[in-house]
Amino acid sequence: MVTPTTGIALAVCWVAFDALTVHRLFRSPVNERERFVLRLGVKGWGIGTWLVFSAIAPILIPDIAAAGYGWTVVGLAFFGFPLWLSGGWCVGRAWAAMLGIRPDQT
């Protein structure tokens, strides 16, 4: 059983992980490839998918909405944020590679 103190400690660790993810993924791009990955991958695909998944998943999978729709959306948004942003980073890098966008050779 998770005690309230353990739950708070886990939530603080997850918020720290969120902050590190945002700091890492929302930095200023230094070349065209990073600009592409951050703009279309992280901010486009990552944030878009995070918002859509958080809102639609409790409707499509009613078993996860035991605490009510609102609390389930908040929980999915809280835990999914760094995961979807990191997924957007991976998608952006894959798109850049498929389109042949290479980092600057400086």
C-alpha positions in Angstrom: 0.0 0.0 0.0 1.2 3.5 -0.9 1.2 5.9 2.0 0.4 9.6 1.5 4.1 10.4 2.1 5.2 8.0 -0.5 2.6 9.3 -3.0 3.8 12.8 -2.4 7.4 11.8 -2.9 6.6 10.0 -6.1 4.6 13.0 -7.4 7.5 15.4 -6.6 9.9 13.1 -8.5 7.5 13.0 -11.5 7.2 16.8 -11.5 11.0 17.0 -11.4 11.1 14.6 -14.4 8.5 16.8 -16.2 10.6 19.9 -15.6 13.8 18.3 -16.9 11.9 17.0 -20.0 10.5 20.5 -20.7 13.9 22.1 -20.2 15.6 19.6 -22.5 13.0 19.7 -25.2 12.1 23.4 -25.3 15.6 24.8 -25.6 16.6 27.1 -28.4 17.5 25.1 -31.6 21.0 25.6 -32.8 20.5 24.3 -36.4 17.8 23.7 -39.0 17.4 20.0 -38.0 16.9 20.8 -34.3 14.4 23.5 -35.3 12.5 21.0 -37.4 12.5 18.4 -34.7 11.4 20.8 -31.9 8.8 22.6 -34.0 7.1 19.7 -35.8 8.1 16.7 -33.6 8.0 17.9 -30.0 5.6 20.9 -30.2 3.5 19.6 -33.0 3.2 15.8 -32.7 4.2 15.5 -29.1 1.9 18.2 -27.6 -0.9 17.4 -30.0 -0.9 13.7 -29.2 -0.6 14.4 -25.5 -3.7 16.6 -25.5 -5.8 14.4 -27.7 -4.9 11.2 -25.8 -5.5 12.8 -22.4 -9.0 13.9 -23.5 -10.1 10.9 -25.6 -8.6 7.8 -23.8 -11.1 7.9 -20.9 -14.0 7.9 -23.5 -12.5 5.1 -25.6 -11.4 3.0 -22.6 -14.0 3.5 -19.9 -12.4 1.0 -17.6 -9.6 3.5 -16.8 -12.1 6.2 -15.9 -13.0 4.7 -12.5 -12.3 8.0 -10.6 -14.4 10.0 -13.0 -13.7 11.6 -16.4 -12.1 14.8 -15.0 -9.7 13.1 -12.6 -8.7 10.5 -15.2 -7.9 13.3 -17.8 -5.8 15.1 -15.1 -4.0 11.9 -14.3 -3.3 11.0 -17.9 -2.1 14.5 -18.7 0.2 14.5 -15.6 1.8 11.2 -16.3 1.7 11.3 -20.1 3.3 14.8 -20.6 7.0 13.8 -20.6 6.3 10.6 -22.4 4.4 12.2 -25.3 7.0 15.0 -25.6 9.8 12.4 -25.8 7.8 10.5 -28.4 7.4 13.7 -30.4 11.2 14.1 -30.3 11.6 10.6 -31.7 9.0 11.2 -34.4 10.6 14.6 -35.3 14.0 12.9 -35.6 12.6 10.2 -37.8 10.9 12.7 -40.1 14.1 14.8 -40.3 16.0 11.6 -41.3 13.4 10.6 -43.9 13.5 14.1 -45.4 17.3 14.2 -45.4 17.6 17.2 -43.1 21.1 16.9 -41.7 22.6 18.9 -38.8 24.9 21.7 -39.8 28.5 20.7 -40.2 30.1 23.5 -38.3 
